Structure formats: structure tokens, C-alpha cells
């Protein structure tokens, strides 16, 4: 029987920056449009966090029943390590998705952004079928696409839209940047897991590309995030404040490009999460500050 601390660890709290950063950037872009709404931002954050936790429990369940988590490194695997009944983990995933849906409906009702109902339903379905169902797309090398779209474009632009009922070029730049860093978290994770994923037939993008090209992909994603700050900065110079976050990226690049393997990649995984959080905080603040200078 899993303990409460194991359930918390099974939710993989180190991945939560991927849920927080897009809301921060999207809210900053809304303030740049003079339409920021803190209450709506809090609701969007609750939706994003619940969806992220739901994804994590769903992955734990689906990977666990397939046997792909038996020899993994990193955080607790509730099903793979036999710590919790698979049905209980599946229920935790469903409850998390339900919480996301409830807060999402409240946000839509208050904001009038009814388009987001369809977007939200699609997000939950995509979260489940990432590793769930008969043909999970995460096993076919499309996991990074899911993360980029839903924890980058959808979460960031959706946050802006629910507050401003419109989006802007700087919101789009921020969405791409956040999505790139969120994808880099998954790339680091899958780079670490190449040997076990190959053994269990999980054809992630890292398995398909191999170590050398996966390491290049990681650095390329961080370069995209940098370019997005420059684009946003060309629109609102205060967004360039986010360049400070790249001080955290330098040691990550050294570790990944330096050939780290297995457990030596765990700091890169957690460090990329911290980098995304700081990136989101600074870019969001930079965009929000623009409203005070116009």
C-alpha cells in the first residue's frame, strides 16, 4: 500500500513547472493587452496543475500495466513498483482530470471564452491517450509534440484568451518558448530512458533519434526558447528580462551535451524544470511590465 508521500511523489511534482510557466506567460501577455485578470489566472493555474497531475498518474498507470516502468530510474512508479493498485492510480488520474474539467468550466463560464470548452476536452483526451489506450502516441515518438502543443501553445494562449478574449504576437512567442522548454524536459527524460524504452518496445523520439541527435534536439529547443524571448523583446523590450533565466541553462547544456547517461541525467531533468519555472516567471513579469510603460 503506497504511503501519502509516495502518492505525492507519484504525482511527479518536479514536472509541475510545465503547468505553471504557461499560465504565468499567458497572464503576462494579457496584462500587456491591458486585460489581465488575476482571478482568471488562478483558475487557469488550477486547471493546468490538475491536468499535469492527471497526465502523470495516467502515465504511471499505463506504463505500469504494460511493464515499461519496472526498471526505470527517477521518481516513484506507483504501479511499476507494485506500491499501489493499478485501479487506484487510474482513479487518481480520472479524478485529477475531473478537477481540471470543473475548474475549466468555471473559468469558461466567468470569462465567456466558450471556445475553450472544446480545447479543454481535447486536452484531457490527449493526456489520457499519450500512454493510454491500445495505440498510445507517446510510444510512437509523438510525446514531445503533445507537450509542445498542450503545455506550450494551448496552455499559454488559452490563458491569454480567457482573460483578453484575444491573443497577441508576444503571447504567441511566449507560447512557443514555453512549449520548447517543456518539450526539453521530456527530451531529457526520454534520453535517460533510452535503454529501458528500447527493451520494452517504447519507440519514443529519443529512441528513434538516438543519443547524439537527441542531445542536439535538447540544445535546439533551448535555442528556440531563447529566440522567442528576443522576438517578444522586439515587441516589448521589458520581455528581455527573461534572458537572465538562461544562466540556469548553461550547466544543463554542459551536462546533456557532455554525454551524461542514466542517473547522471536526473539533474538535467529536474534542472530543466527549474529553468522553465524561472523562464516563465521572468518572461511573464517582463510582458506584464510592458503595460506600465505604454
N, C-alpha and C positions, 0 to 999 in steps of 0.2 A: 504494500500500500504506500503510495507516494506521500511524502510529508508536504506541508504547506510551502516550505521553502523550495522543495523540488518542483512543485506546481508553478511557483513563481519563476524559477529558473527555466522550466519547460516553456514558459511564455517568451523566453529569449529577450529579456529586457535590453540587451545590448543592441538589438535591431531597432528599438523604438525611435532613435533619431531619424530614421527613414520616414516615420509617421509625423514627427514634429516639424522638421525642416520645411516641407512644402507648405504647411499652414502658416508658418512664420513669413515665408517669402510671399505667399499669396496675399496675406494680410498687409504686408508692407506695400505691395503693388496697389492694393485697394486704397490705402491711405494716400499713396501718390496720386490717385484719382480723386482725392478728397471724399472718399466714400467708405473709409474704414469703419468697421463695427466690431468692437471688442467682444460683445456677447456672441455674435455670429462666429467669430474666430474661435471662441471657446467651444462652441458646438461642433465646428468643423474639426477641431483638435480631438474631441471625444470620438467622433466618427472615425477619424484616421487611426487613432490609437487602438480602438476596438477592432478595426479591420486588420491592423497589423498583428495583434494578438491572435485573432482568429486564423489568419494565414499560418502563423507559427504552430498553433495547435493542430490545424488541419494537415500541415506538412509532417508533424510528428506522428499523427495517426496514420496517414497514407504511407509514408516511408517505413514506419514501424511494421505495419501488417505485410508489407512487401519484403521485409528483411533487409532493406538497404541501410538501416541505421545501426545494425548490430555491432559494427567495428568502427564507428565514427569517433573522431576527436572533437573537442569543443564542448558546448553546453549539454546539459542533461537531455536525454531522449527518453521520454516517459514510456512510450510503447516499446521502442527498440531495446531498452534496458530492462524491460519487464517490471517497471516501477508502478505502472497504472494500467488498469483495464482499458483496452482499446476503445470500448464503448464510452467510457467516461471521458477520454480525451476527445473523441468525436463530439460528444455532448458539449464539452468546453468550447470547441471550435464553433459549434452551431449557436451556442449562447452568445459568444463574442460577436458573431455576425448579426444576431438579433439585436444586440445592444447598438451596433453600428447602424442598423436599419432604423431603429427607433429614434436615435438622435438625428439621423439623416432626415427622416420625415419631419421632425420638429423644425430643423433648420430650413427645409424647403417651405414649410407652411408659413414660417415667420418671414422669410426673405422673398417669397414669391418666385423663386428660381426653380420652377416646376420641371424644367428640362433635366435637372439633377436627379430626379426620381429614376429615370431610365439609366442614367450614368451610374447611380449607386447600385441598382440591381445588377447591372453588368459587372461592376467591380466585385460584388460578392460572388457571383458565378465564376468569374475569372480566378478569384482567390481559391475557391474550392478545387477547380479543375487544374490548378497549377501542378499539384501532385496527386489529385484525386481522380476518380473515375477509371474507366477502362484504358483510356489513352491519354494520360496526363501530358500536357505540353511541356512541362518542366523537364520531363525525361527526354525531350526531343530537341533540347538546345534553345528553347524559347523563353526560359525563365527571365533572362535579362530584359527581353522585350516587355514582358509583363511588368517588371519593376519599373522600367523607364516610363511606360505609358501610365500606369495606375498610381505609382508613388512619385511620379515626376509631373507629367503633363496634367493628368486628371486631378490629382490632389491639389496642386498649386493653382491651376487655372480655375478649378471648381471653387476653391476658397475665395479667389478674387471675384468670381462671378456671383457667388451668393451674397457678397457684400456690395458690389458695384453694379450688378446686372450687366456687366460688360467686362472685357479683358483688354489688355494693352500690350504693346510690343515689349515693354520691360517685364511684364508678367510672363510673357512667353519665353523671354530669355532666361528668367529665373527658373521657370518650369523645366526647361531643357537642362540647365545647370544642375538643379536638384536631382533630376532624373538620372543624369550621368553619374553623379556621386553615389546615389542609391544603387545603381547598377554595379558600380565598382565594389560595393560591399558584397554583392552576390558573386562577382567575379573572384574576389579574394577567397570567399568561402568555397567556391567550386574548384578553384586552383588547389586549395588544400586537400580537397576530397577526390581529386582525380583518380588515385589508385583504387579506393573503395568503390567509387562510382563505376569505374571500368569493370571491376569484378562483378558488380551486380547488374550490369547492363544499363546503367543510367547514363544516357548519352547527352550530358549537359554540354553547353557551349564550350566549356573548358576542356572536356574530354575530346570534343570534335576538333578543337584548335590545337591542342597540345600545350605543353608548358610554355614554350618560348613565345608563341603568338598570344597566349592568354595573358602573359605578363605585359606584352606590348599593348593589349587591349586595355588593361588596367590603367596604364600610364596615359593612353589615349583618352579615356573617359575623364581623367582628371584635367587633361589639357582642354577638353570641351568645356568643363566646368569653369576653367579659367577664362576661356574665350567668352563665355556667357556673362561673366562679371564685366568684362571690357565692353561688351555690347550694351549691357544695362547701364554702365557708367557713361557711355556716349550719350545716353538719353537723360540720365540723372546722375551727374558726377558724384553725388554722395554714395551711390552704389559701389563705387570703387573702394569703399571702406572694407568690403568683403575680401579684398586682396590680402588683408592681414591673415586670413584663415589659412592661406597656403604655406605659412610657416609650419603648420602641422602636417602638411602633405609631403614635405621633403624627406623626413625619415621613413615614411610609408613607402615612397618610391624607391628609396635605397634598399629597403628590405625586400620588396617584391622583385625589383629588377636585379637585386643581388643574388637571386637564386634560392631564397629561403624555401624550405619544404616542410610539410606536415605541421607539427606543433609550432614550429618557428614562424608559421604564417598566422597564428592566432592573434598576435599583437597587431598585425596589419589589418586583420578583420575588425577587431574592436576599435583600433585607431581610426579606421576609415569611418566608422560610425560616429566617433567623436568629431572628426573633421567635418562630416556632414552637418552635425548639430551647430558647430561654430560658424560654418559657411552659411547656414540658414539664418542664424541669429544676426550675423553682421550684414548679410545682404538684405534681410527683412528690415533691419533698422535703417540701413542706408536708403532703401526705397521710401520708407515712411518719412524719413527726414526731408525728402525732396518736397513734400507738401508744405513745409515751413519756409522754403526758400523761393517759392513762386508767388 
